[in-house]
Amino acid sequence: MCGDVSEHREQAIGTTGEARRNRGCHVAIIMDGNGRWAQGRGCPRQVGHMAGAGAVRRTVEAAPGLGITTLTLYAFSADNWQRPRPEVDGLMELFESYLRSEYDRCVEHRVRLSVIGRRDRLSAGLRDAIEMAESRTRGGTRLHLRIAIDYSARDAVVAAATSLRRTVPLSREVFAAALARAVNAPPGTPDVDLLIRTGGERRLSDFLLWESAYAELVFTDRPWPDFNAEDLESAVREFAGRERRFGGLGPSPDDADVDRLVQHDAHCSITEGMTES
């Protein structure tokens, strides 16, 4: 389904090669609402985070069938360290458990798993789980699943700019490569096409700001633990119905449309002249 939108994109901005036409969609999701979902049921916030892991699995399983080839999930921001220590510790344990338990499933379904963000503040056990997951799933070609842990887009931009302070001339491509290195991301990941946020909020929260420059945004009130394949398909359908111009004007009007516009302008000019007199 996302492939249909890629064709419209090429018509709008011009064909730039086989790789772009066939790369599929990059969908990013801000997985919000776990804590409120749990509290609304009289449960600790950690219960919501655990339920959210089920939504991750549903989304990963549904993504390839919708033409999604890259899926980036926002699991833990750099600012989330400010949360209560028990909640942070519980999340870190959940991340490690998820990564270790999903090795075989990812390999079976040809999913490549990567983790983007800082690693120096993570535990040795979690860093080991990340390295193991990335190593074992490196050959996956059906879907590239990226999980953002201890991630900040603004910090990444600062780090990339610092690393390139003596680089002249500086291009977007060079900066994008430095940005990927700053967050331990594999090179060559395409920009975000569709960004979804669950849980009812309407903000980007320091997530993939450079990569989402021309992303279409879809916000849903559905909390992340309840998000399912149908919700993902609904967001992709909404995305497919949008016209993406990337700064251009879109398809040119046909001659008949131009004639109608000219006639309309002439009529307006005559009407204005009669009013003035």
Steps between C-alpha positions, in 0.01 A plus 500: 500500500783739584645413162206676333595817683861470387379516140313824570812638666710429192247679280513803727877541536638314200654156465836473677583135447387144547610489863264781604205355311542161661608588852153473655377709793672612818245526779594641842278467806501688830360230727313711754231425757632192683496657845160665464359174361614316814392768745156509342470133597626553852836336422861614538652674198733205442198288409433740214857473377477121503172515306669732252746224413207308353414796280859505375471138390165561325639803318818325389301205366259723306752749357648306204154420362431875476813574299697623801869414471636712788324536835645722774343483847562762771545298818695728736607861456807664654262704715328187634788452745316761710223251577489317836787254540277191538324577171829558317649178639188308399518637146867408464427147617211480253722617212763240577242225535333596173825507304614164630162336444455630143828381345361183349167654396678781314729257322207277405306791351807664340483809721815699561504654846701811588505725805565873454598745771773530761639185657745631758223545760350152451584200716758247385226238472285717274798599284585132460140420400507781241826380347375141490167596338668717238758234419254211472243688290737691272398296197129585525364652178121498546481775762752724675373546856672784685436560871597839645635471855659797682438702185488877446481653153638833622794335676568301182506818290743663745724192499498480119574871461785477750655207316489694172610842625809496276330343198473735202293496289221342700209335316172351618625154410819540703304636796241220481782242512651673806157509662464124453841441658404720796211267592663169403262463204589296191583727205264546210169494688240696297325805641171452682192492275231465766522586869227369731444600861262307723347600832330827404792744520593723204875558511827351371681476836854529359461200269671474157475873435746505207373177346135610525541826308239396241321227695123486504364507857214289633380533860265255666333498840550124523747422784796292391403177684175491296665580166453217251542403135176672403618828654827477308315430176267795565797734544665370184175545306476860619861551394432345159221752440722803552683685223867545584660791311842523676505876440373474141161581353377150424359390164450778244139583409391390154423750225128501577574594861729780386228635267247497783743688727567764233127548438439525873769767542362699205150484645626621839686793337187608309285475812748707700501768227117522504504533879753783492300696240 
